[in-house]
Structure formats: C-alpha cells, structure tokens
Amino acid sequence: MSFIDYLKNRHLHIEKANRIGDTSARQYKSRLENLIDKGIYIDEGSVTSEISEMIKGYYVNKTGEYERTLRYYIEYRKHIEKQ
C-alpha cells in the first residue's frame, strides 16, 4: 500500500479520522517528498522540536500541515510494519 492509498483510506483504520481526498493525499505526498529532499526528515520516529524549527525556517506552515504530514507518514510506516 502506498502512502497516498493509506491517506485515502486512513478513515477506515483510524477512529474518528476525516476522509482525505485524492488532491489532499497528493499534497501530503508532495510535502513529504520536499521535507525529505531538504533533509528535514530522515526516517525519525516522531516529529521533534528540531524538525519543527527546521520546518519554520523553510515554510509558512500556518496550520501545521508539515508536521501533520510527518505524523501521517510515521503512522503509515507503523501501519505497514504491522501487516
């Protein structure tokens, strides 16, 4: 299962999770790729304060969408490990 597929079906695995549409799922994937390309995220198991500070240095991030992207990706990795 890809990250995008997980996001679109996340509401089936996580109680009270909102449904994520195709466009939003692609935006999350794009954010993740950018965070990896910039060296902000390198397979950490949580969103640290250092990561949050680096995000603030690159992005406006008004609604915490970059931290949320990483939380969703970490959640996705744990989901994959269980299977």
GINOR-V985287 format. One record per residue. N is the residue number from 1. RES is the residue in one small letter. PHI is phi in degrees with one decimal (999 if undefined). BURIAL is 1 if it has 16 or more other ideal C-beta (glycine too) atoms within 10 Angstrom, else 0. Layout:
n:N res:RES phi:PHI burial:BURIAL
n:N res:RES phi:PHI burial:BURIAL
This chain:
n:1 res:m phi:999 burial:0
n:2 res:s phi:-80.4 burial:0
n:3 res:f phi:-59.7 burial:1
n:4 res:i phi:-63.3 burial:1
n:5 res:d phi:-60.8 burial:0
n:6 res:y phi:-60.4 burial:1
n:7 res:l phi:-60.6 burial:1
n:8 res:k phi:-68.3 burial:1
n:9 res:n phi:-111.9 burial:1
n:10 res:r phi:-55.8 burial:1
n:11 res:h phi:-62.2 burial:0
n:12 res:l phi:-82.8 burial:0
n:13 res:h phi:-105.7 burial:0
n:14 res:i phi:-116.4 burial:0
n:15 res:e phi:-62.7 burial:0
n:16 res:k phi:66.1 burial:0
n:17 res:a phi:-79.6 burial:0
n:18 res:n phi:-77.0 burial:0
n:19 res:r phi:-70.0 burial:0
n:20 res:i phi:-113.1 burial:1
n:21 res:g phi:-82.0 burial:0
n:22 res:d phi:-57.8 burial:0
n:23 res:t phi:-63.0 burial:0
n:24 res:s phi:-63.5 burial:0
n:25 res:a phi:-62.0 burial:1
n:26 res:r phi:-65.6 burial:0
n:27 res:q phi:-65.7 burial:0
n:28 res:y phi:-61.1 burial:1
n:29 res:k phi:-62.7 burial:1
n:30 res:s phi:-63.6 burial:0
n:31 res:r phi:-60.1 burial:1
n:32 res:l phi:-59.5 burial:1
n:33 res:e phi:-59.9 burial:0
n:34 res:n phi:-66.1 burial:0
n:35 res:l phi:-63.4 burial:1
n:36 res:i phi:-69.9 burial:0
n:37 res:d phi:-60.6 burial:0
n:38 res:k phi:-83.6 burial:0
n:39 res:g phi:77.1 burial:0
n:40 res:i phi:-76.8 burial:1
n:41 res:y phi:-119.0 burial:1
n:42 res:i phi:-135.3 burial:0
n:43 res:d phi:61.0 burial:0
n:44 res:e phi:-67.0 burial:0
n:45 res:g phi:-90.7 burial:0
n:46 res:s phi:-156.5 burial:0
n:47 res:v phi:-91.0 burial:1
n:48 res:t phi:-86.2 burial:0
n:49 res:s phi:-64.6 burial:0
n:50 res:e phi:-64.1 burial:0
n:51 res:i phi:-62.7 burial:1
n:52 res:s phi:-60.2 burial:1
n:53 res:e phi:-66.4 burial:0
n:54 res:m phi:-64.4 burial:1
n:55 res:i phi:-60.1 burial:1
n:56 res:k phi:-60.9 burial:0
n:57 res:g phi:-73.1 burial:0
n:58 res:y phi:-105.0 burial:0
n:59 res:y phi:-127.2 burial:0
n:60 res:v phi:-69.7 burial:0
n:61 res:n phi:54.2 burial:0
n:62 res:k phi:-59.5 burial:0
n:63 res:t phi:-107.7 burial:0
n:64 res:g phi:74.6 burial:0
n:65 res:e phi:-65.7 burial:0
n:66 res:y phi:-75.7 burial:1
n:67 res:e phi:-63.9 burial:0
n:68 res:r phi:-62.6 burial:0
n:69 res:t phi:-56.4 burial:1
n:70 res:l phi:-66.7 burial:1
n:71 res:r phi:-61.6 burial:0
n:72 res:y phi:-64.4 burial:1
n:73 res:y phi:-67.1 burial:1
n:74 res:i phi:-63.3 burial:1
n:75 res:e phi:-60.3 burial:1
n:76 res:y phi:-60.6 burial:1
n:77 res:r phi:-60.5 burial:0
n:78 res:k phi:-64.9 burial:0
n:79 res:h phi:-61.3 burial:0
n:80 res:i phi:-64.7 burial:0
n:81 res:e phi:-62.1 burial:0
n:82 res:k phi:-71.7 burial:0
n:83 res:q phi:-80.1 burial:0
